[in-house]
Amino acid sequence: MVLSSRQLLILQVIIDEFIQSAQPIGSRAISKKEGISYSPATIRNEMADLEELGYLEKTHSSSGRIPSEKGYRFYVDHMLLPFHLSEKDQKLISAVFDYEYVDFEQVVQKSVEVLSDLTNYTSIILGPEVFEARLKQLQIIQLSKTSAVAILVTNKGHVEHRSFTIPAEISGSDLEKLVNILNEKFYNIPIIQLHSRMQVEIGNILNSYITNVNLALKYLHGALFSQQPDNYYMSGMTNMLLQPEFNDVEKVHSIYSIIEKEDLMINLLRATEQGLKISIGQENKIDEMQDLSLIKATYSLSGEQLGTIALLGPKRMDYSRVVSLINLLSNQMSKTFTDW
């Protein structure tokens, strides 16, 4: 059923008001809102219809209504308006990237802290382990004419072994030359910078020694950096205590127990496609998260998806502002990491 313009307006007002107040909204309160010209009786009838359609719910303690999960989903999909962030919000995010940081991990840690401070929700950022690692040694062991093992050793003593197929267009000797050049030129650089710096800084050298440079780089990069383990950065866990929905200590404890399970959360947050995704209530498949909303967005390095930014909070999230904040942060992170 298509909602009428009057129903859309009433639904918008109820959700916007409930996001701010966390209190059920009655027909009389709606009738007093600016831009509302309907009588309380008319509004009451429309609210009853919206409840019957599943967009609103009636609480036991009052005659007012609150949004249902279906109402929030409709709001997010069809009614969310672009939010103009305040100059203060924009400056706080920009300041994260103005500072002269030593490494990528510091940027991510500061980003997750700022996001939780700005929203009063729990923020989580996934970043690959290679944020912290530097190249110590790279080695290719050719097993046959068409197969090889790439071995990556980091300054932290971590060793990655990856098997990969050598395409017919690339010779084993070319791969060996490539690895020797990388070991000589890029010893001790952050591994996360390796791919972008290979093309920019030693492109001419590689072209002099290797027949099919771009293809060789592509296969080596795929062998080394696909399926990288993730690091888990979190801030604002206690912010759940600030939300009136979570006055129940048992409910908060249940949420905490899930957030602290890093492996489970990493699997939940790891993005399979680029962009922003919002999961509301029961759309989250984990039982302990069905009173929550989860918003996540990807960020990238040189166009390649690198990690995920996420916010966890009540279903009564300020979706419009939060989406704008996450988009601004993910774009800024992508730009910074690409330009680094």
N, C-alpha and C positions, 0 to 999 in steps of 0.2 A: 504494500500500500504506500502511495506517495503522500508524504506529509504536506499539509496545507501551509501557506506562508505564516498563518497565525500559530500553528503548532510549532513550526520551525523557530519562530521568534521566542515563544514561551520556553521551548526546550533549551535554546541558547542561553536565555536569561537564567534558567534554573542551574544549568551546568556551570556557567561563569560565576554565579553567586555562591554555589556550593564549593567550588574550588577555593574561593577566598575565605568562606566562613566555616565550612565543615558542619553547617547546621541545615536541617531540612527547610525547604522553602515553601511557604504557603501562598495561596492565591492573593490574599490581601497585600502581602509584601511585594508581590510581582506587580500588582496594579498600581503601586506607588512609584514604580521605576520610571525613569525618564524614557520617553518614546513609547510607553505602553498606554494605549487608549481604551483597553477593554475593561469591563467590569469584573470584580472578583468572581461573580457567578459564572460568567463566560469563561474566565481563566480556569475555574474549578472544573468545569465540564471538559475543557481541552486537556487538563492534567489527568483527568480520569481516563480519557481516551488514550493518551500517551502511555499511561500505566498499563492499560489493557493491551496495547501494542508491544509492550515490553521495554519501552525506552526509559520509564521511570519506575521507582519503587516507593512504597509507602512504609514509613517506619512505624514501630509499635507505639512510640512515645509521643507522636504528634500527628497533626493532620497534614503536615507538610510532606513534600516529596523529595527524593534524592535521585540522582542518575543511576541507572542500572549499567551493567557492563555493555549491554547492547546500546544504551544511550551514549556512553563514552566512545564506543567504537564508531557510531554514526557521527558523533561530534568530531572525532579525529579524522575520519575519512572525508567528511563533506562540509564541515563548518569551521575548520581551523583557519584562522586568518593570519597573514604574515605579522609577526610581532617585531616592532621596532625597539631594539635593545637600547637602554639608556646609555648615555655617554660614559657613565661610571662603569657599567658592565663591560662595555667595549674596551675601556682603558685597562681594566683589571685583567682581561684576557690578553690584550696586546702586551702588557707588562711582562707576562710569562716569557715572551719570546724576545723581549728587548734586552734582557740580561745576558751577560757573557758567560754562558754555561760551559762547563768543562766537557760534558758528554751528553748523549741523547737521553740517558736514563734520568738525568736531572730535569730535563724538560718534561718528560712524562710524569715524573713524581710531582712536580710543581703544578702541572696541568690538572691532575686528578684532585689535588688539594683545592685549587681555585674553583673548580667546577662544583665540588661539594659545598664550599663556602657560599657560592652564589645561589645555590638552589635549596640548601638545607635538606638535600637527599643524599643517598649513598652513591658515590661515584666510583667507577671501576674502569681501568684502562688496561687492555692487553697489549703487550709489546713483545716482540720476539726476543729470545735469550741473547741473540747477537747484538742487542743494544749494549750489553756490557762487555762483549768479547772483542779482542783484537787478534789480528792474524799473526800466528807464529810460524806456521808452515802449511803449505798446500802440496799434496802429492797425488799423482795419478798412477795407478797400477793397471796396466793393460792385461786383461785376462785372455783375450782372443782378439781377432781382427775387428770384431763388432761389439765387444763388451769390455768394460773397465770399472774400476772402483776408484772413487774420489775420496781422499782422506784429508780432512780439515782439522788442524790442531790450533787451539786458541791459547792465549796467554794465561788462561785460567786452568790449563791442563785438560780442557774438554776436547774429546776426539770424536769426530763425526765420520762414519763410513757410509758412503752412498754408492750403490751399484747403478750403472747407467749404460745405455746402448750407444755405441758410437755410430753415427750415420755414415753411409758410404762416402759422402762428400768431405768428410774430415779424416785426415790421416792421424795415426797414433803419434807420429813425430811432431805434427803441428800442436797437438794437445800438450806434448812434453815441453815444447818451446814456450807455449802460453803459460804453463805452470812455472817454468823457470823465471820468466819475466815478471810474473806476479810476485813470486817470492822475493825477487831482488828489489822491485820498486815499491812494494806495498807492505813490507814487513812492519808489524806493529800498528797498522792503521785500524780503526774500527771496522769490523767486518761488515757492518750495515752499510758502510760507504763504498764497499769494494766494487759493486756492480756499476754504479754511476761513475766512479773515478776511473775505472778501466777504460771506458770509452772516451772520456774527456782528456785524460792525462797521458795515456800511452797508445792512443789510436794509431798514430803515425808509426810508432815502433812496431806494433803488432802487424800492421799492413806490410811492413818490410820483411817480416819473417814468416808470416802465416798466410796461407792461400785464401781461406774462407773465414775471416775474422769474426764477422757477426754471428755466423752459425756456431762457431766454436764457443764463443762467449755465451750464447744462448743455452747450449747444452751443458756447459760447465756450471752456469748459474742455476739451471734447473736441477742438476744433480746435487748441488750443495745446499740450496736454500728452499727447496720445496719441503713442506712438513716440518718447519722449524718449531721447536718447543716454544711455548709462550711464557712470558713473565706476567705476573698478576699484581697490579698496583691498585690499592683501594684507599679511599678516604671517606670520612663522614659516616662511619658505621653507627655511631651514637645518635645521628640525626633522626633515626627512626623513632627515638624516644620523644622527639619534639612534635610528632604528628599525633593528633587526638585519636586517630583510628587505632593506635597501638598502645593504648593505656593498659591493655591486658599483658601482664608480664609473661605469661606462658606463650602468647602469640609472638612477642618480641624475641623470646628465647628460641623459638622455632625458626624464626627468620635468621637470627644470628647464626644458628647452627648450620644453615644452608650456605650463607655467605662465606663462612669460614672454610667450607669444603672447596678448596681451590680447584681441584681437578674437575669437579662437577660444574663449577661456575665457568671455568675455561671452556669446557665443551659446550655449555649453554651460550656463551658469549661469542665464541669463535664464529665469525661471519663467513657464510658460503657465497655471498654476493655483495657487491658494493652498494653503498647507499644507506638510508636510514630506515629502521624498522621499529614499530611500536607494538608491544604485546601487553594486553590488558587482562588482568585477573586470570580466569581459567584458560586463557590462551597460553599462559605459561604452564608447561606440562608438569612442573614440579609442584606437589601438593602444598608445600610450605610457602610457595610464592603466589598462591591464587588470590591473595588479598592485595597484591602489588601490581604495579605497572613497571615494565622494563622498556627503556628506550635505548637503542644502540645504533651507532653509526661507525662507518669505517674511515680510516685515514690511510694514506699511501705514501710511498717514496718513489719518485720518478714515474708516477702512474701505476705503480704496482702495489696492490693492497698489502698493507703492512700490519695493521692491528685494528682494534675495536675500542671505541669509547662508549661507555654505558652509564645510565642513571637508573637507580632502583628506588622507587618511592611508592606512596599510596596511589590507588586508582584515581584519587582526587588530585592528580598532578596538574600543575599549571602548564599544560601541554604546549601551548603556543610559545610561551617564553622559553621553556626548556628546549624545544626543538630548535629555536633560533640560537640558543647558547651552544648546543651540541654541534650544530652546523658550522657556526663561526669557529669553534675550537678545532673541529676536525679539518676544516679548510686551512686554518692557520698552521696546524701541525704538519699537514701535507706539504704546504708551501715551504715551511721552515726546513723540513727534512730533505726536500728536494734541492733547496738552495744551499744547504750546509756545505 
